[in-house]
Amino acid sequence: MEGSCKISVVVPVYMGEDFLQELYERTRAAVRTLTPDWELILVNDASPDSSWEKIKDLCRQDQKVKGINLSRNFGQHYAITAGLNRVSGDWIVVMDCDLQDVPEEIIPLFKKAMEGYDSVCAQRVLRHDSFFKRLSSKLFNKIFSFMTDTELDSSIANFGIYHRKVIHAILSLGDSIRYFPTMVQWVGFNRCAIPVRHAERKSGKSSYSFRKLCFLAVNTMLAFSDKPLRLFVFIGGFMSIFSLGMAVAYLILSLLKLITVHGFASIIFSIWFLGGIILMSIGVIGVYIGKIFSQVKNRPTFIISEEINRIVQK
C-alpha cells in the first residue's frame, strides 16, 4: 500500500512564523519518501504574529500546501477539527507547528500503521518540555482519567497517524467541546502507540498558560463525563447516612442524660459545611446546564475566513 495512498498532514498554527519554513521542508522530505501524493494543511488559529503571511507564501511556493485562516482564535483542538474537515488523504497525520513533534517520525508512524493499525499515536518517552508543562500534563491526565473513567497517557498528545475512517468517526461526533486525544481514544478502532523523539522548542514558549490549561481541563472533563454529578450524589448520600448516624448517637446520649448543653460551634460548623456542599452541587449542575445550553445552540465549532489552494475532497 505504501506509495499508492495519499497522506494528509494537518498542523494547527499559533505563533508559528519562526517554524513554518523548516516545518514545510522537513515534512515534505519525510512524506515524499512514503508517497508522491501528499498535502500539508496549515490552519492559522488567528495567530497575532505573521503566521498567515508565511502560510500564504508557502501556498504560493507549493500547491500541495493548503492554507486555512480562522476568523478568530478558537483554540488548538478546534483548529485541528477545521483541518480534518478539509483532508483528502487516506492517512492523516496530526502534529504541532513548533517542531517539537519531529516531522521525520512520520515515517516510522506510517510503517507501523501498515502493519494493520488504524491509529498509531506518538509516545514521547523523553519529553523536552518545561517542568511546569510536564507536571501540569501529568496532573491533567490523572484527574481527567479519574473523572472520566478512562486511561490517558501523559506521554501521548495529538501527534500520530490516523486512517481516514478514524477521522470520519471523530468528525461525526457532535460535541461542541473538542479534545482530539480523547476523541481518538473514544472512537476506538485498532490503535497502538510507538516511542518517538521529542525535540526541544527552538524559540518562544507554549501558548498554554495555567489559566488556559485549567479552562481546557474543566471543559473537557465536563464534556466527556457526568462523573462530577455522580460524585455529588455519592457525597450527598454519605452525608445523609452520616447525619442519620449522628442524630441517633445524640438521641441516645440525650436519653442517657450525658448531654446537658448542646454545642453552638458544632451547629454552626454543620450549617456552613452542608451549605457549602449544597451550593457546590448546585454550581456543578449549573455548569452542566450551561454546557447543554451551548450544545443545543449548535453553533459551528470554527469559522473559516479565508482558504488558499482549497482541497478537492474525495
C-alpha positions, 0 to 999 in steps of 0.5 A, a space after each residue: 500500500 505504501 506509495 499508492 495512498 495519499 497522506 494528509 498532514 494537518 498542523 494547527 498554527 499559533 505563533 508559528 512564523 519562526 517554524 513554518 519554513 523548516 516545518 514545510 521542508 522537513 515534512 515534505 522530505 519525510 512524506 515524499 519518501 512514503 508517497 508522491 501524493 501528499 498535502 500539508 494543511 496549515 490552519 492559522 488559529 488567528 495567530 497575532 504574529 505573521 503566521 498567515 503571511 508565511 502560510 500564504 507564501 508557502 501556498 504560493 511556493 507549493 500547491 500541495 500546501 493548503 492554507 486555512 485562516 480562522 476568523 478568530 482564535 478558537 483554540 488548538 483542538 478546534 483548529 485541528 477539527 477545521 483541518 480534518 474537515 478539509 483532508 483528502 488523504 487516506 492517512 492523516 497525520 496530526 502534529 504541532 507547528 513548533 517542531 517539537 513533534 519531529 516531522 521525520 517520525 512520520 515515517 516510522 508512524 506510517 510503517 507501523 500503521 501498515 502493519 494493520 493499525 488504524 491509529 498509531 499515536 506518538 509516545 514521547 518517552 523523553 519529553 523536552 518540555 518545561 517542568 511546569 508543562 510536564 507536571 501540569 500534563 501529568 496532573 491533567 491526565 490523572 484527574 481527567 482519567 479519574 473523572 472520566 473513567 478512562 486511561 490517558 497517557 501523559 506521554 501521548 498528545 495529538 501527534 500520530 497517524 490516523 486512517 481516514 475512517 478514524 477521522 470520519 468517526 471523530 468528525 461525526 461526533 457532535 460535541 461542541 467541546 473538542 479534545 482530539 486525544 480523547 476523541 481518538 481514544 473514544 472512537 476506538 478502532 485498532 490503535 497502538 502507540 510507538 516511542 518517538 523523539 521529542 525535540 526541544 522548542 527552538 524559540 518562544 514558549 507554549 501558548 498554554 498558560 495555567 489559566 488556559 490549561 485549567 479552562 481546557 481541563 474543566 471543559 473537557 472533563 465536563 464534556 466527556 463525563 457526568 462523573 462530577 454529578 455522580 460524585 455529588 450524589 455519592 457525597 450527598 448520600 454519605 452525608 445523609 447516612 452520616 447525619 442519620 448516624 449522628 442524630 441517633 448517637 445524640 438521641 441516645 446520649 440525650 436519653 442517657 442524660 450525658 448531654 446537658 448543653 448542646 454545642 453552638 460551634 458544632 451547629 454552626 460548623 454543620 450549617 456552613 459545611 452542608 451549605 457549602 456542599 449544597 451550593 457546590 452541587 448546585 454550581 456543578 449542575 449549573 455548569 452542566 446546564 450551561 454546557 447543554 445550553 451551548 450544545 443545543 445552540 449548535 453553533 459551528 465549532 470554527 469559522 473559516 475566513 479565508 482558504 488558499 489552494 482549497 482541497 478537492 475532497 474525495 
